[in-house]
Amino acid sequence: MIKDFDIIDERYRIIKEIGEGGFAYVYQAEDLITGKEIALKIIKENAIKSKDNVTRFEREARASASLNHPNIVRVINIGYHQNLPYMASELIKGKTLRGLLDEQKRFSFKQACEMMYQLCDAVAFAHNSLVIHRDIKPDNVFLTPDETIKLGDFGIAFFENSRRVTKSQVIIGSVHYLPPEVTNGQSPTFKSDIYSLGITFFELITGKVPYEGNNQITVAMRHIKERFPSPRQWIPSTPRIIENIILKACRKNPNDRYRSVLEFQRDIKECLDHPKLITPKRSFWAKLLGLKVDEV
């Protein structure tokens, strides 16, 4: 068992445990070569018995290590400690968007656009490197103290130039963000990530996901069969341009979505370049009575 002050691979001194997932521990550690603090992710001893766990860990390491971008959590090194694979990455001092949503329920339209613009930068870079993330959601996106967005967890990433696609009867990915074509058994594409980006945008401004259900199958079927809801159902003041961006990103047919993440990002830039487009207008009666628009 790894303890505080243990030395990993003759290079990393453990400071403390900062997280635990289903098959790995995450530690804050000091790089004895550079003197910098890093995050060290080490697979659990009992988890290494599962080939799927090891494959996911190696996939995350391979995908992340190939992507050097300011909006992607950077992997510094990969290796083994006592036959357990580990991954050293930059230490993110901030919170996930999930944690922030839990605290403040939702973000303003401007805040959400700024976050999505950076997130699109990260995903566009990954796509340019032929990496499909497949699990874009607020839980896997960090916001640092200087308001930089960082996309992490490439554990189920898919390499577009790889033909080794395993079809499974189980749902891989977070069902609330899963595009209908993937649920139907099709291989993930860049358009799959665009759908998940649209769901994430929806949640940032409403504080909710578009479909809920008693179980994963129910939610997945709603993504396939039901008309995609407008965010205006929850936040009536949602600007039309944001509503249109989300609805286009989340079309059922992948061919009807944005052609690329860069095209998605251009529409978000339009919002940021012209703030009046995302400034909710007050109705005649709201102005007369001095009521404020429902905007965070």
NORDA-V234846 format. One record per residue. N is the residue number from 0. PHI is phi in degrees with one decimal (* if undefined). NEAR is the number of other ideal C-beta (glycine too) atoms within 10 Angstrom. Layout:
# NORDA-V234846
N | PHI | NEAR
N | PHI | NEAR
This chain:
# NORDA-V234846
0 | * | 5
1 | -79.7 | 17
2 | -123.6 | 7
3 | -55.7 | 12
4 | 77.3 | 9
5 | -62.6 | 13
6 | -103.2 | 13
7 | -101.9 | 21
8 | 55.3 | 13
9 | 58.3 | 8
10 | -137.2 | 18
11 | -114.3 | 24
12 | -96.3 | 16
13 | -67.9 | 19
14 | -98.5 | 16
15 | -168.4 | 9
16 | -79.7 | 14
17 | -120.9 | 13
18 | -171.6 | 11
19 | -147.6 | 11
20 | -111.0 | 13
21 | -64.8 | 8
22 | -134.9 | 17
23 | -151.0 | 23
24 | -103.1 | 20
25 | -122.5 | 17
26 | -121.0 | 25
27 | -87.3 | 17
28 | -141.3 | 27
29 | -107.6 | 19
30 | -79.5 | 17
31 | -69.4 | 13
32 | -85.1 | 10
33 | -96.7 | 10
34 | 80.5 | 7
35 | -91.3 | 12
36 | -83.8 | 14
37 | -136.5 | 22
38 | -103.5 | 20
39 | -119.7 | 30
40 | -104.6 | 20
41 | -126.2 | 23
42 | -68.0 | 24
43 | -72.5 | 16
44 | -60.8 | 12
45 | -73.8 | 9
46 | -78.4 | 18
47 | -68.8 | 16
48 | -69.6 | 9
49 | -92.7 | 13
50 | -62.0 | 8
51 | -63.4 | 11
52 | -63.1 | 19
53 | -65.3 | 16
54 | -61.7 | 13
55 | -63.8 | 22
56 | -62.3 | 23
57 | -66.9 | 15
58 | -64.2 | 16
59 | -61.3 | 22
60 | -63.8 | 22
61 | -65.6 | 16
62 | -66.7 | 24
63 | -65.3 | 25
64 | -66.1 | 16
65 | -86.5 | 15
66 | -118.2 | 21
67 | -107.9 | 11
68 | -148.3 | 17
69 | -62.4 | 12
70 | -104.7 | 21
71 | -126.4 | 24
72 | -58.2 | 21
73 | -87.5 | 17
74 | -89.4 | 24
75 | -94.7 | 18
76 | -160.3 | 17
77 | -133.7 | 18
78 | -175.0 | 14
79 | -132.2 | 12
80 | -131.7 | 18
81 | 51.7 | 10
82 | 68.8 | 8
83 | -104.0 | 19
84 | -67.5 | 18
85 | -132.5 | 24
86 | -138.6 | 24
87 | -99.3 | 24
88 | -137.3 | 21
89 | -60.9 | 16
90 | -86.2 | 20
91 | -89.5 | 17
92 | -98.8 | 11
93 | -177.7 | 16
94 | -125.4 | 15
95 | -75.4 | 19
96 | -64.3 | 23
97 | -63.8 | 15
98 | -61.6 | 14
99 | -69.8 | 20
100 | -64.9 | 18
101 | -61.5 | 12
102 | -80.5 | 8
103 | -115.5 | 12
104 | 75.7 | 11
105 | -162.3 | 19
106 | -110.7 | 21
107 | -67.5 | 14
108 | -61.4 | 24
109 | -66.9 | 15
110 | -59.9 | 17
111 | -62.6 | 24
112 | -64.1 | 26
113 | -63.9 | 17
114 | -67.2 | 22
115 | -65.8 | 29
116 | -60.8 | 18
117 | -68.1 | 20
118 | -63.3 | 25
119 | -62.6 | 26
120 | -58.3 | 19
121 | -63.7 | 23
122 | -69.4 | 28
123 | -62.1 | 20
124 | -64.7 | 18
125 | -60.7 | 27
126 | -63.1 | 19
127 | -63.8 | 14
128 | -94.4 | 16
129 | 66.6 | 13
130 | -110.7 | 24
131 | -101.6 | 23
132 | -69.0 | 29
133 | 77.6 | 23
134 | -143.2 | 21
135 | -75.4 | 27
136 | -167.8 | 22
137 | -56.7 | 22
138 | -63.5 | 17
139 | -104.6 | 22
140 | -121.0 | 25
141 | -105.5 | 23
142 | -121.6 | 20
143 | -82.8 | 12
144 | -57.6 | 9
145 | -92.1 | 7
146 | 68.8 | 11
147 | -92.1 | 13
148 | -84.7 | 22
149 | -130.6 | 22
150 | -91.2 | 24
151 | -128.9 | 23
152 | 54.5 | 22
153 | -96.7 | 27
154 | -63.5 | 22
155 | -119.3 | 18
156 | -59.0 | 22
157 | -125.4 | 21
158 | -94.1 | 16
159 | -57.6 | 14
160 | -90.5 | 7
161 | -100.7 | 8
162 | -98.0 | 6
163 | -86.9 | 6
164 | -105.9 | 11
165 | -94.7 | 7
166 | -86.2 | 8
167 | -135.9 | 9
168 | -83.8 | 5
169 | -96.3 | 5
170 | -80.4 | 14
171 | -104.7 | 16
172 | 116.1 | 19
173 | -85.0 | 20
174 | -61.0 | 20
175 | -69.5 | 20
176 | -119.3 | 27
177 | -86.3 | 25
178 | -68.3 | 27
179 | -59.9 | 22
180 | -67.0 | 19
181 | -71.9 | 22
182 | -59.8 | 18
183 | -80.3 | 10
184 | 99.7 | 9
185 | -78.7 | 14
186 | -69.6 | 13
187 | -66.6 | 22
188 | -134.3 | 17
189 | -59.0 | 22
190 | -65.6 | 22
191 | -64.7 | 25
192 | -65.4 | 27
193 | -62.7 | 26
194 | -61.0 | 26
195 | -65.0 | 26
196 | -62.5 | 28
197 | -63.2 | 26
198 | -63.9 | 25
199 | -61.7 | 24
200 | -59.6 | 24
201 | -54.9 | 28
202 | -70.9 | 23
203 | -62.3 | 24
204 | -94.2 | 27
205 | -108.7 | 22
206 | 78.5 | 16
207 | -135.3 | 18
208 | -94.4 | 17
209 | -67.7 | 23
210 | -128.5 | 17
211 | -121.4 | 10
212 | -172.8 | 14
213 | -75.4 | 7
214 | -153.6 | 8
215 | -62.4 | 15
216 | -63.0 | 12
217 | -60.1 | 12
218 | -63.9 | 21
219 | -60.8 | 20
220 | -68.3 | 15
221 | -67.0 | 19
222 | -61.4 | 25
223 | -77.3 | 13
224 | -100.8 | 9
225 | -91.6 | 12
226 | -62.1 | 7
227 | -70.6 | 20
228 | -77.6 | 17
229 | -78.7 | 18
230 | -63.2 | 22
231 | -68.4 | 14
232 | -64.1 | 11
233 | -101.1 | 15
234 | -124.1 | 21
235 | -57.3 | 11
236 | -82.7 | 16
237 | -55.7 | 22
238 | -60.4 | 22
239 | -59.2 | 11
240 | -65.3 | 17
241 | -70.0 | 24
242 | -56.7 | 16
243 | -66.3 | 12
244 | -62.0 | 23
245 | -64.3 | 24
246 | -64.9 | 16
247 | -70.6 | 16
248 | -65.5 | 26
249 | -108.1 | 23
250 | -64.9 | 18
251 | -62.9 | 16
252 | -85.4 | 9
253 | -55.5 | 18
254 | -68.4 | 7
255 | -92.3 | 10
256 | -82.4 | 23
257 | -55.6 | 23
258 | -69.8 | 11
259 | -155.4 | 17
260 | -66.2 | 24
261 | -64.2 | 14
262 | -68.5 | 15
263 | -57.3 | 26
264 | -63.7 | 20
265 | -61.9 | 13
266 | -69.1 | 18
267 | -67.9 | 24
268 | -61.6 | 13
269 | -60.2 | 14
270 | -64.2 | 22
271 | -73.8 | 14
272 | -74.8 | 8
273 | -128.6 | 11
274 | -52.3 | 11
275 | -62.4 | 8
276 | -66.9 | 15
277 | -114.8 | 22
278 | -97.0 | 14
279 | -58.0 | 16
280 | -91.8 | 10
281 | -85.0 | 15
282 | -70.9 | 11
283 | -55.2 | 7
284 | -70.9 | 8
285 | -64.4 | 15
286 | -65.6 | 10
287 | -63.0 | 9
288 | -93.6 | 9
289 | 72.0 | 7
290 | -83.0 | 11
291 | -88.3 | 9
292 | -77.9 | 12
293 | -74.8 | 11
294 | -135.1 | 16
295 | -67.4 | 14
